[in-house]
């Protein structure tokens, strides 16, 4: 009897153990794949209902593919998909892509941005599906005890801790002016900004202000056993690799030098990423972000 073709169905929480097995297979096939980050089974994606916005591809032997869609922008929804290595080049990735694209249309989006696992094969698949690379999601690491490069902020800029103002509307406005037009970022409402701040120390969230006290960007760090820093955001007109580097270097001074620091960079230009590497950061992951209109 001929085997039935794999079927796509809605995700169920009971799928998690088999999805974790799929994650392990993917990571074993490509050690550079940030699968755990992007397949996070319990992640609270923005504007995302697991019951309607996640899909599994299943055959008689188990789950061989997975996809999700999320986001709160009308110009695009963000998605992710994967297929087990031994099941690729059979059209299954295209079927998962069709599932999340249909769901994005139902959600009112006019475009889809996909985070792709791996490199060359994934980009080939994206090209065949008429997607164009718009940027990269990068993780970079600053090894412990790396000599900190001293880079001064320009024109008497300074970092003003959020705790000094505690103005969530201002924070949301600066987030949107700094990031919302960049690939890999969404739109922040005051309610969402407030939710983000609940997991952060308000002393470690910064407005970047100029000599006149006008906001020109924002930055933030996370202290503790796992130190991390977000790539800073700058408002259009102030963006340059040199300015991004100076803000990052200044924010970095708030973290201890005897532990590694992880840097998350979403959609930054190549010259900006190079400016971060000049500070001693080493790129550890680089995931393409590809987009097409729907």
Secondary structure, 3 states (H helix, E strand, C coil): CCCCCCEEEECCHHHHHHHHHHHHHHHHHCCCCCHHHHCCCCCCCCCCCHHHHEEEEEECCEEEEEEEEECCCCCCEEEEEEECHHHCCCCHHHHHHHHHHHHHHHCCCCEEEEEECCCHHHHHHHHHCCCEEEEEEEEEEECCCCCCCCCCCHHHCEEEEHHHHCCHHHHHHHHHHHHCCCCCCCCCCHHHHHHHHHCCCHHHEEEEECCCCCEEEEEEEECCCCEEEEEEEECCCCCCHHHHHHHHHHHHCCCCCCCCEEEEEECCCHHHHHHHHCCCCEEEEEEEEEEEEC
